[in-house]
C-alpha cells in the first residue's frame, strides 16, 4: 500500500514539474502574442529648432578664391567592331507585357 502511494505521489510531482513551465509559457503571457496591429508611436522627447537661414551669417572661406579645374573622367572604352563571340544573353523573341 505504501509503495502504491509513493509511486502515485512521485508521478504527480513529475507531472507538476513538467506542466509548470508549460503553464508559465502560455500564449497569453506575451511569448507568442501577436504583434500590435498598428505602428508603435512614442512622444518626442525634445524638439530642436534652428534659426532662419536669413539670420545665419555666411561662413567666409580662408584665403583667396580660385576656380577648381574640372576633372575629366577616363576616356570611354572603345568597343570592338565585331564581337569575338555571340552575345549569350541576347533575346530571340520580344518579352511579354510588363506587370507591376
C-alpha positions as CSV (number, residue, x, y, z in Angstrom):
1,X,0.0,0.0,0.0
2,X,2.8,2.4,0.9
3,X,4.6,1.6,-2.4
4,X,1.5,2.5,-4.5
5,X,1.0,5.8,-2.7
6,X,4.7,6.7,-3.1
7,X,4.6,5.9,-6.8
8,X,1.4,8.0,-7.3
9,X,3.0,10.9,-5.4
10,X,6.2,10.6,-7.5
11,X,4.1,10.6,-10.7
12,X,2.0,13.6,-9.5
13,X,5.2,15.5,-8.7
14,X,6.7,14.7,-12.1
15,X,3.6,15.9,-13.9
16,X,3.6,19.1,-11.9
17,X,7.3,19.7,-12.6
18,X,6.7,19.1,-16.4
19,X,3.4,21.1,-16.6
20,X,4.6,24.2,-14.7
21,X,6.9,25.5,-17.4
22,X,4.1,25.0,-20.0
23,X,1.7,26.9,-17.8
24,X,4.1,29.8,-17.4
25,X,5.0,29.9,-21.1
26,X,1.4,30.3,-22.3
27,X,0.4,32.4,-25.4
28,X,-1.3,34.8,-23.1
29,X,1.9,35.6,-21.2
30,X,3.2,37.5,-24.3
31,X,5.7,35.0,-25.5
32,X,3.6,34.0,-28.5
33,X,1.3,37.0,-28.5
34,X,0.6,38.6,-31.9
35,X,2.3,42.0,-32.6
36,X,0.2,45.1,-32.3
37,X,-1.9,45.9,-35.4
38,X,-0.6,49.5,-35.9
39,X,2.8,51.2,-35.5
40,X,4.2,51.9,-32.1
41,X,4.1,55.6,-31.6
42,X,6.2,57.3,-28.8
43,X,6.0,61.0,-28.0
44,X,9.0,63.2,-28.8
45,X,11.4,63.9,-26.0
46,X,12.9,67.2,-27.3
47,X,12.4,69.5,-30.3
48,X,15.3,71.4,-31.8
49,X,14.7,74.5,-33.9
50,X,17.5,76.2,-35.8
51,X,17.4,79.9,-36.6
52,X,16.2,81.0,-40.1
53,X,18.9,80.9,-42.8
54,X,18.5,84.7,-43.3
55,X,19.8,85.2,-39.8
56,X,22.8,82.9,-40.1
57,X,26.0,84.7,-41.2
58,X,27.7,83.1,-44.2
59,X,31.0,81.4,-43.5
60,X,33.8,83.1,-45.3
61,X,36.5,80.9,-46.9
62,X,40.0,81.5,-45.7
63,X,42.5,82.5,-48.4
64,X,41.8,83.7,-51.9
65,X,39.1,82.2,-54.0
66,X,40.2,80.2,-57.0
67,X,38.5,78.2,-59.7
68,X,38.8,74.5,-59.4
69,X,39.6,72.7,-62.7
70,X,37.0,70.2,-64.0
71,X,38.1,66.7,-63.6
72,X,37.7,64.7,-66.7
73,X,36.8,61.1,-66.5
74,X,38.6,58.3,-68.1
75,X,38.0,58.1,-71.9
76,X,35.2,55.8,-72.9
77,X,36.4,52.3,-73.7
78,X,36.2,51.6,-77.4
79,X,34.0,48.6,-78.3
80,X,35.4,46.2,-80.8
81,X,33.9,46.5,-84.3
82,X,32.8,42.8,-84.4
83,X,32.2,40.8,-81.3
84,X,34.6,37.9,-80.7
85,X,31.7,35.6,-79.6
86,X,28.0,35.8,-80.0
87,X,26.2,37.5,-77.1
88,X,24.8,34.7,-74.8
89,X,22.0,36.9,-73.3
90,X,20.5,38.4,-76.4
91,X,16.8,37.9,-76.7
92,X,15.5,36.0,-79.6
93,X,11.8,37.0,-79.1
94,X,10.2,40.0,-77.7
95,X,9.3,39.9,-74.0
96,X,5.8,39.6,-72.6
97,X,3.7,42.5,-71.2
98,X,5.2,44.3,-68.2
99,X,3.5,43.6,-65.0
100,X,3.8,45.5,-61.7
